[in-house]
Amino acid sequence: MDFLVIDDDKTFRDATCLLIDGDGHYAEGAGSGEAGLMELKEGKFDSVLLDLNLGPENGLDVLEQILKRQPNLPVIIFTAQGSVKNAVEAMRRGAVDFLEKPFTREQFHLVLARVQRFYQLKQNIERLEREVQYSNAQSPEILLDSDAPVMREVMDTLLRAAKTPASILILGESGTGKSVVARAVHQQSHLADRPFITVSCPSLSKELLESELFGHVKGAFTGALRDHWGKVKAAAGGTLFLDEIGDLPAEIQPKLLRLLQEREYERVGENITRQAEVRVIAATSRDLKLRVAEGVFREDLFFRLNVITAEMPPLRRREGDLMRFAEHYFQHFARLCGRHLDGFSEAASAAIRGHSWPGNLRELRNAIERAVIMAKGNKIGLEDLPVELRGQAVAGAASANGSLQVGSLVSLEKLEEAHLRKILERTSNLAEAAQVLGIDQATLYRKRKKIGLE
């Protein structure tokens, strides 16, 4: 936890900060109410320790300003002997506890334990709110409940591994629901009541990503105005989900390997080794074996992550699930948008079934959301779907033998898929097909795998 100590007595303030640091937390000191309010404006704290006697300032007025800005921030009051009446008044105004000066280490620990329970309760409420919001938007139950044998096998593997502390690696194309599955694994594990923290590996520069993961100390780099605990600390006792780990910068990979093997890490700019109690789930749409061969991903890190591996099947391999998912998204967005529609027309259903869905669940979700918004009649028609679905349906209807022609109203991806299938049918091996197509065999292998030709 991060504490702000507001007290005009520097000796007492510094001693309190040392006591907090010694218990494995972080403390920042402020010598006046004004300075404390400025610290709260610039940084994020989990609790404030406030002295009621701040010289010319009234601690009760400072308390009021703190709670006006952050109503749910727990504030502990320091009060001198003989002024417990003021502390009671402070608690009536919103403080959560008080400590009478001078206090012992044991007294401080008792108050700290109460604040930690308060903090844990707040975190649990926030987690439940996030899960409700996430569930309303994603409905993971419907997405994971599958009639496809390949998906059932994946979920059986993952849910059996969920009860163990083993690291899990989830592979699969973009949009196949890897993050949904990762959260489901967490919810089915022994850590379900603990934090689930996500880090998107490609979203930040390597410097910022290292700080985001492990945290930093004040002054570690330009802009580091105060100490910061990273996502590893935030996930303590729970699950750390590393999304798109195939894009993890090479400089951070050995530090992640150390976290996985030794359960140790250091904040940026600090030499103190800290323990990490987290379960790691990683996901990527990259071919990690190829990344290892190319020298951009450490082989030892790959092997350490590759304890339990599952590959999410693309939507085109879950034909039995496709219309069920489409119907689920239709009902969700119709309710969200206040539209009273009667489902899909036959032409729209045929177009949905005929599309290859290279963007998988994400593409399907976006297409149905657009269709619900754009629908002119009482059903979603072909004209309400995205142009790539309409063009593919028109081309399919116009072609008697079902083959695609150059100039058909289809996406380049669909045309490429048809061409690849024809070349693979007419050549005797991958080497010959790659030579005809003018690409290397590794590229052809990936493209072949993507369209479901194993």
Buried (B, 14 or more C-beta within 10 A) or exposed (E): BBBBBBBBBEEBBBBBBEBBEEBEBBBBBBBBBBBBBEBBEEBEBBBBBBBBBBEEBEBBEBBBBBBEEBEEBBBBBBBBEEBEEBBBBBBEEBBBBBBBBEBEEEEBEEBBEBBBEBBEEBBEEEBEEEBEEBEEEBBBEBBBEBEBEEBEBBBEBBBEBBEEEEBBBBBBBBBBBBBBBBBBBBBBBEBEEBBBBBBBBEEBEEBBBBBBBBBBBEEBEEEBEBBBBBBBBBBBEBBBBBBBBBBBBEEBBEBBBBBBEEEEBBBBBBEEEBEBEBBBBBBBBBBBEBBBEEEBBBEEBBEBBBBBBBBBBBBBBBEEBBBBBBBBBBBBBBEEEEBEBEBBBEBBBBBBEBBBBBBBBBBBBBBBBBBBEEBEEEBBBBBBBBEBBBBBBBBBEEEEEEEBEEEBBBBEBBBEBBEBBEBBEEBEEBEEBBBEBEEEBBEBBEBBEBBEEE
